Amino acid sequence: MDEITITRLGHRGDGIADGPVFAPMTLPGEVVSGKLDGDRLRDLRIVTPSDDRVSAPCRHYKSCGGCQLQHASDAFVADWKIDVVRQALAAQGLTAEFRPIVTSRPQARRRASLSVRRTKKGAMAGFHAKGSDVIIQIPDCKLLHPDLLAAIPVAEKLALIGGSRKGELNVLATLSETGLDIAVSDGKPLDEALRLALSAETETHKLARLSWDDEVIGQREPPLQRFGKALVAPPPGAFLQATPDGEAALLATVQEIVGSAAQVADLFSGCGTFALPLAERAEVHAVESDAAMIAALDLGWRRAKGLKMVSHEARDLFRRPLMPDELRRFDAVVIDPPRAGAEAQVRELAESEVSVVAFVSCNPVTFARDVRILADASYRLNWVQVVDQFRWSAHVELVAFLTRENV
Ligand SMILES: C[S@@+](CC[C@H](N)C(=O)[O-])C[C@H]1O[C@@H](n2cnc3c(N)ncnc32)[C@H](O)[C@@H]1O
C-alpha cells in the first residue's frame, strides 16, 4: 500500500489513518506503509517516525499483547490520556481543569491475569500475543512486580495438574502481604483427586491461598492486603487496584477531596480500599454489591485499631441506588463504579443535598455521561486528576472533584 499518515490514536492505542485504517504501534503524524488486511495495516514500515517515538523498554513488546504504548514517550502518553478524558467531557459539553498525571512505576503491577496452555513438553504461561490467542512467555516483563513473576512457574505447574488438554487455563495471580494469592478458572472440574493434588501445590509453592473456580483449595495464611491501618483478605478474584502506586495516588486524591467531612459514603466500595483509610478521620458507610467483599471489609475493620465507625451494606446500586433521603446524612460521597458507570446512582445524587463528591472512574465515556447529569443539577466539576496505573496500556483512570452549593 502507498504511504499513509496516522492522524490519531484510537481508544485501544492503535494508530488510525483516514479510512479508517488501523495501524498498531504507530503514532499521530507518522508516515507509514504496509499491507492492507481489511481495515488493518500489517507488515508495517515506519517511513517517517514521530518525535514522540522511543525504543520500547521491554524485549517482549513487539509480540506481547500486554502493552500497547511502549513505543511512545511518557510525555506523549500522559498528554494522550488526559486528552481522552478532555474529549469525553467535551462530547458532553463539559470542560475541566486537569492536574498533572500520576503514573505508576514500571514493574509495579501486583496482579496479573496469566493465560496458560499445556504443550507437548509441559506447559506455558504468559500473555496473549498481539491480536491473537497464541500465548507468549514474558520472563522479562517490565509491567509485573518481580515477585509476581514467581507466579509463572506456579501457573505452569497448575496447568499440568488441572488444565485440560485443549483449553486454556486462566490464572489470576496477586501479591499479598503473606505471599501469592492464586485464583484459577477454566480448568478441569474439581474432584477429590484434583483437590488433593492442588492442595499439595499450595504447600510446595508456599502460596498464601489457592482457589479453583472460587473454591478455596488451600490457604496457608489469609492473603492480606493493607488498606491504611486495616488488613483485609479479599475473596478470591475480588477487585483490587492494579498497583500500590496507583492506589496511593487515587486514595490521596480522594482524601484531599473528602477533607474534614465527618460522614462519608463510599459507593462501590469493594473491600475497603478507600473506606478503611478514610475511617481514620470520618465515619464511613460502605456500599458494594458483592456480599463477600463487604464481609472481608467488615472483618478488616473489626480487627484494625483506631478506626472510626464503618457501617456497610451489600446492595446493587444499579437497581437500588441510595436515595436522596438516605444520602442526606453524608458530608461527602466517594463513588467508584465499574466501567458501566453509575447512572442510576448519579441521578439520585443529583436530587440530593450532598455537597462534595469524589468521583473515581476507569471509563472516561461513562464518567462524562454521569458528570453531565450532575452538572445539570448544579454540581461544579472543579478538577480532574488522571492516574495511570495501567502503564503502557490505553486504560485511563481518574479522580474528579465535584462540589455544589447546597440548594
Ligand atoms: C472499580 S471497582 C472499585 C472498588 C473499590 N472502590 C476499590 O477501589 O477497590 C467497582 C466495584 O463496584 C462493585 N460493583 C459492580 N457492580 C455493582 C453494583 N451494581 N452495585 C454495587 N456495586 C457494584 C464491584 O464489585 C467492584 O468492587
The ligand as an SDF file (V2000), in Angstrom:
LIG
                    3D

 27 29  0  0  0  0  0  0  0  0999 V2000
  -13.9000   -0.1330   40.1780 C   0  0  0  0  0  0  0  0  0  0  0  0
  -14.2960   -1.2400   41.4840 S   0  0  0  0  0  0  0  0  0  0  0  0
  -13.9350   -0.2200   42.8560 C   0  0  0  0  0  0  0  0  0  0  0  0
  -13.7890   -0.9070   44.1690 C   0  0  0  0  0  0  0  0  0  0  0  0
  -13.1530   -0.0830   45.2930 C   0  0  0  0  0  0  0  0  0  0  0  0
  -13.6150    1.2900   45.3250 N   0  0  0  0  0  0  0  0  0  0  0  0
  -11.6430   -0.1380   45.2120 C   0  0  0  0  0  0  0  0  0  0  0  0
  -11.0280    0.8900   44.8650 O   0  0  0  0  0  0  0  0  0  0  0  0
  -11.0710   -1.1860   45.4900 O   0  0  0  0  0  0  0  0  0  0  0  0
  -16.0360   -1.2630   41.3650 C   0  0  0  0  0  0  0  0  0  0  0  0
  -16.7430   -2.0550   42.4390 C   0  0  0  0  0  0  0  0  0  0  0  0
  -18.1510   -1.9880   42.1870 O   0  0  0  0  0  0  0  0  0  0  0  0
  -18.7260   -3.2280   42.5120 C   0  0  0  0  0  0  0  0  0  0  0  0
  -19.9930   -3.3090   41.7630 N   0  0  0  0  0  0  0  0  0  0  0  0
  -20.1760   -3.6960   40.4810 C   0  0  0  0  0  0  0  0  0  0  0  0
  -21.4810   -3.5900   40.1390 N   0  0  0  0  0  0  0  0  0  0  0  0
  -22.1230   -3.1120   41.2370 C   0  0  0  0  0  0  0  0  0  0  0  0
  -23.4890   -2.7770   41.5090 C   0  0  0  0  0  0  0  0  0  0  0  0
  -24.4220   -2.9310   40.5830 N   0  0  0  0  0  0  0  0  0  0  0  0
  -23.8050   -2.2970   42.7210 N   0  0  0  0  0  0  0  0  0  0  0  0
  -22.8360   -2.1340   43.6760 C   0  0  0  0  0  0  0  0  0  0  0  0
  -21.5400   -2.4420   43.4810 N   0  0  0  0  0  0  0  0  0  0  0  0
  -21.1820   -2.9210   42.2750 C   0  0  0  0  0  0  0  0  0  0  0  0
  -17.6780   -4.2530   42.1220 C   0  0  0  0  0  0  0  0  0  0  0  0
  -17.8690   -5.4650   42.8310 O   0  0  0  0  0  0  0  0  0  0  0  0
  -16.3920   -3.5410   42.4960 C   0  0  0  0  0  0  0  0  0  0  0  0
  -15.9830   -3.8570   43.7990 O   0  0  0  0  0  0  0  0  0  0  0  0
  1  2  1  0
  2  3  1  0
  2 10  1  0
  3  4  1  0
  4  5  1  0
  5  6  1  0
  5  7  1  0
  7  8  2  0
  7  9  1  0
 10 11  1  0
 11 12  1  0
 11 26  1  0
 12 13  1  0
 13 14  1  0
 13 24  1  0
 14 15  1  0
 14 23  1  0
 15 16  2  0
 16 17  1  0
 17 18  1  0
 17 23  2  0
 18 19  1  0
 18 20  2  0
 20 21  1  0
 21 22  2  0
 22 23  1  0
 24 25  1  0
 24 26  1  0
 26 27  1  0
M  CHG  2   2   1   9  -1
M  END
$$$$
